[in-house]
Amino acid sequence: MRLEKPSEKWQNEHLAYISEWGEGKLSPNRFRLEPDVSYNQFLDQLTHLESGQPGQIPTSNFFLVDDDRILGMVTIRHKLNDYLLNVDGHIGCSIRPSERRKGYATKILSEAMKITDELGIDDVLITCNEDNIGSAKAILNNGGIEAEPFEEEHGNVIRRFWIKRRQ
Ligand SMILES: CC(C)(COP(=O)(O)OP(=O)(O)OC[C@H]1O[C@@H](n2cnc3c(N)ncnc32)[C@H](O)[C@@H]1OP(=O)(O)O)[C@@H](O)C(=O)NCCC(=O)NCCS
């Protein structure tokens, strides 16, 4: 099991993941595919995002894969701004619906932490909605230390956790 950057060979699996996800908003949102954007254009967009465009925070995106199957998706933001500091944090991930409750969220965060280590991020912020028990547990499994929650304007409470760099 490993992280792999999206590439053409994963297009069909990516579509299968989205179809399994169903109607709800796909998370992380960087992995959404728009009908008027080709897969190659989508891949180009990810490359641009990673290189850091003016006014944008550089972002790396990976699939968690096992053999030829995508198990999960993760977005890693290289820096925080005010919004990310309160709401989204450095890392956002999801696990394919049919693959949940098998430890893969814990694994994808652990693999993502290797990337944040490489990026030199000393304190990694990971957040989740108050009612997202699976996500909170996966963060705690990776050594997350809970910080002050943040309440959004509409009353949604975000739990916030810091994980220290390991190297
Ligand atoms: C949240 C999510 C990532 C969890 O993925 P997962 O692969 O099922 O998580 P894991 O198998 O690593 O589970 C971690 C722990 O949480 C528990 N858990 C997972 N889902 C749970 C649920 N719905 N209710 C209660 N506990 C849950 C597991 O039993 C495990 O417990 P343990 O550490 O005591 O053994 C997945 O449900 C998902 O993709 N949800 C939609 C997107 C999302 O919410 N992303 C996170 C945004 S921050």
The ligand as an SDF file (V2000), in Angstrom:
LIG
                    3D

 48 50  0  0  0  0  0  0  0  0999 V2000
  -13.6720    9.4250    8.1290 C   0  0  0  0  0  0  0  0  0  0  0  0
  -13.0290    8.3710    7.2530 C   0  0  0  0  0  0  0  0  0  0  0  0
  -11.8190    8.9750    6.5430 C   0  0  0  0  0  0  0  0  0  0  0  0
  -12.5720    7.2010    8.1590 C   0  0  0  0  0  0  0  0  0  0  0  0
  -11.9410    6.2240    7.3480 O   0  0  0  0  0  0  0  0  0  0  0  0
  -11.7210    4.7340    7.8240 P   0  0  0  0  0  0  0  0  0  0  0  0
  -10.7490    4.0870    6.8790 O   0  0  0  0  0  0  0  0  0  0  0  0
  -13.0090    4.0580    7.9980 O   0  0  0  0  0  0  0  0  0  0  0  0
  -11.0170    4.9110    9.2490 O   0  0  0  0  0  0  0  0  0  0  0  0
  -10.1580    3.8140   10.0350 P   0  0  0  0  0  0  0  0  0  0  0  0
  -10.5790    2.4600    9.5520 O   0  0  0  0  0  0  0  0  0  0  0  0
   -8.7140    4.1570    9.9740 O   0  0  0  0  0  0  0  0  0  0  0  0
  -10.7340    4.0040   11.4900 O   0  0  0  0  0  0  0  0  0  0  0  0
  -10.0990    4.7320   12.5190 C   0  0  0  0  0  0  0  0  0  0  0  0
  -10.8590    4.4480   13.8060 C   0  0  0  0  0  0  0  0  0  0  0  0
  -12.1530    5.0530   13.7310 O   0  0  0  0  0  0  0  0  0  0  0  0
  -13.1710    4.0790   13.8710 C   0  0  0  0  0  0  0  0  0  0  0  0
  -14.2310    4.4620   12.9600 N   0  0  0  0  0  0  0  0  0  0  0  0
  -14.1550    4.6030   11.6160 C   0  0  0  0  0  0  0  0  0  0  0  0
  -15.3380    5.0170   11.1260 N   0  0  0  0  0  0  0  0  0  0  0  0
  -16.1540    5.1470   12.1980 C   0  0  0  0  0  0  0  0  0  0  0  0
  -17.5180    5.5170   12.3350 C   0  0  0  0  0  0  0  0  0  0  0  0
  -18.2600    5.8620   11.2630 N   0  0  0  0  0  0  0  0  0  0  0  0
  -18.0650    5.5320   13.5840 N   0  0  0  0  0  0  0  0  0  0  0  0
  -17.3210    5.1850   14.6600 C   0  0  0  0  0  0  0  0  0  0  0  0
  -16.0190    4.8210   14.5910 N   0  0  0  0  0  0  0  0  0  0  0  0
  -15.4530    4.7960   13.3620 C   0  0  0  0  0  0  0  0  0  0  0  0
  -12.5190    2.7730   13.5100 C   0  0  0  0  0  0  0  0  0  0  0  0
  -13.2110    1.6980   14.0980 O   0  0  0  0  0  0  0  0  0  0  0  0
  -11.1370    2.9690   14.0710 C   0  0  0  0  0  0  0  0  0  0  0  0
  -11.1890    2.8060   15.4610 O   0  0  0  0  0  0  0  0  0  0  0  0
   -9.9130    2.2670   16.2840 P   0  0  0  0  0  0  0  0  0  0  0  0
   -8.7740    3.2050   16.0140 O   0  0  0  0  0  0  0  0  0  0  0  0
  -10.3880    2.2830   17.6940 O   0  0  0  0  0  0  0  0  0  0  0  0
   -9.6540    0.8940   15.7340 O   0  0  0  0  0  0  0  0  0  0  0  0
  -14.0430    7.8210    6.2130 C   0  0  0  0  0  0  0  0  0  0  0  0
  -15.2220    7.4250    6.8840 O   0  0  0  0  0  0  0  0  0  0  0  0
  -14.4010    8.8230    5.1280 C   0  0  0  0  0  0  0  0  0  0  0  0
  -13.7610    8.8640    4.0760 O   0  0  0  0  0  0  0  0  0  0  0  0
  -15.4350    9.6320    5.3720 N   0  0  0  0  0  0  0  0  0  0  0  0
  -15.8850   10.6410    4.4080 C   0  0  0  0  0  0  0  0  0  0  0  0
  -14.8670   11.7330    4.2060 C   0  0  0  0  0  0  0  0  0  0  0  0
  -14.3960   12.3320    5.5230 C   0  0  0  0  0  0  0  0  0  0  0  0
  -15.1470   12.4800    6.4690 O   0  0  0  0  0  0  0  0  0  0  0  0
  -13.1050   12.6820    5.5310 N   0  0  0  0  0  0  0  0  0  0  0  0
  -12.4700   13.2280    6.7010 C   0  0  0  0  0  0  0  0  0  0  0  0
  -12.5530   14.6960    6.6810 C   0  0  0  0  0  0  0  0  0  0  0  0
  -11.5920   15.3360    8.0080 S   0  0  0  0  0  0  0  0  0  0  0  0
  1  2  1  0
  2  3  1  0
  2  4  1  0
  2 36  1  0
  4  5  1  0
  5  6  1  0
  6  7  2  0
  6  8  1  0
  6  9  1  0
  9 10  1  0
 10 11  2  0
 10 12  1  0
 10 13  1  0
 13 14  1  0
 14 15  1  0
 15 16  1  0
 15 30  1  0
 16 17  1  0
 17 18  1  0
 17 28  1  0
 18 19  1  0
 18 27  1  0
 19 20  2  0
 20 21  1  0
 21 22  1  0
 21 27  2  0
 22 23  1  0
 22 24  2  0
 24 25  1  0
 25 26  2  0
 26 27  1  0
 28 29  1  0
 28 30  1  0
 30 31  1  0
 31 32  1  0
 32 33  2  0
 32 34  1  0
 32 35  1  0
 36 37  1  0
 36 38  1  0
 38 39  2  0
 38 40  1  0
 40 41  1  0
 41 42  1  0
 42 43  1  0
 43 44  2  0
 43 45  1  0
 45 46  1  0
 46 47  1  0
 47 48  1  0
M  END
$$$$
